[in-house]
Amino acid sequence: MDRSALEQHETYMRICIDLAKMAKQRGDSPVGSIIVQNGSIIGKGIEGGKTHKDITFHAEIEAIREATRHLGKQDLSDCILYTTHEPCIMCSYMIRHTKFHSL
């Protein structure tokens, strides 16, 4: 991986970390996720299980929902998912279903 690609990955991970900090500040678990397609962020998710009183309100799922609405399809095979934590089983199922290029 060349230096510019590595710097881009670091930039995206910093965004995820900032989203995770926002989740923590409002009392949720510190998890943040983004979805990138061709260098553009098309989905963001902030953990919100406690805030929304919904245990399925995971950052990865919210990012996937935003990205699929944006694209109008569930195939995210040309997208990359960045997230601050290893996805749980529920999130892993959605990740597999939407066919991400990489994680």
C-alpha positions in Angstrom: 0.0 0.0 0.0 1.5 3.4 -1.0 1.7 6.3 1.4 -1.2 8.3 0.0 -3.6 5.2 0.3 -2.5 4.7 3.9 -3.1 8.3 4.7 -6.6 8.1 3.2 -7.4 5.0 5.3 -6.1 6.9 8.4 -8.3 9.9 7.5 -11.4 7.7 7.3 -10.6 6.0 10.5 -10.2 9.4 12.3 -13.7 10.2 11.1 -14.9 6.9 12.6 -13.2 7.7 15.9 -14.8 11.2 16.0 -18.2 9.6 15.4 -17.4 7.1 18.3 -16.5 10.0 20.6 -19.9 11.6 19.7 -21.7 8.3 20.7 -19.8 8.2 24.0 -20.6 11.8 24.8 -24.3 11.1 24.6 -24.0 7.9 26.7 -23.8 5.2 24.0 -21.0 2.7 23.4 -18.2 4.4 21.5 -18.6 3.0 18.0 -18.5 4.9 14.7 -18.7 3.7 11.1 -18.6 5.1 7.6 -19.0 3.7 4.1 -16.9 5.0 1.3 -17.5 4.7 -2.4 -14.9 6.0 -4.9 -13.4 8.4 -2.3 -16.8 9.8 -1.1 -18.5 9.0 2.2 -22.0 7.8 1.4 -23.0 6.5 4.8 -22.3 7.4 8.5 -23.4 5.6 11.6 -23.1 6.4 15.3 -23.9 3.8 17.9 -27.3 4.7 19.4 -28.7 1.7 21.3 -29.1 3.5 24.6 -30.1 6.9 23.2 -32.8 5.5 20.9 -33.7 2.6 23.3 -33.2 0.2 20.4 -30.5 -2.5 20.8 -30.3 -2.9 17.0 -29.2 0.7 16.6 -25.6 -0.2 15.8 -23.2 2.2 14.0 -22.5 -0.3 11.2 -26.2 -0.9 10.5 -27.0 2.9 10.5 -24.1 3.5 8.0 -25.4 0.7 5.8 -29.0 2.0 5.9 -27.8 5.5 4.9 -25.6 4.2 2.1 -28.3 1.9 0.6 -30.8 4.8 0.7 -28.2 7.0 -1.0 -27.5 4.4 -3.7 -31.0 3.0 -4.0 -29.7 -0.5 -3.9 -28.4 -3.1 -1.4 -25.3 -4.1 -3.3 -22.3 -2.3 -1.8 -19.7 -4.4 -3.5 -17.9 -1.3 -4.7 -17.8 0.2 -1.2 -15.5 0.0 1.8 -16.8 -0.1 5.4 -14.7 1.6 8.1 -15.6 1.0 11.7 -14.0 1.4 15.1 -14.9 -2.0 16.5 -15.2 -5.6 15.2 -18.8 -6.0 14.0 -21.1 -8.2 16.0 -22.9 -11.2 14.5 -26.0 -9.0 13.6 -23.8 -6.4 11.8 -21.7 -9.1 10.2 -24.8 -10.6 8.6 -25.7 -7.2 7.1 -22.2 -6.7 5.9 -22.2 -10.1 4.2 -25.6 -9.4 2.7 -24.6 -6.1 1.2 -21.4 -7.6 -0.3 -18.8 -5.0 0.7 -15.6 -4.8 -1.3 -13.6 -4.6 1.9 -13.8 -3.9 5.6 
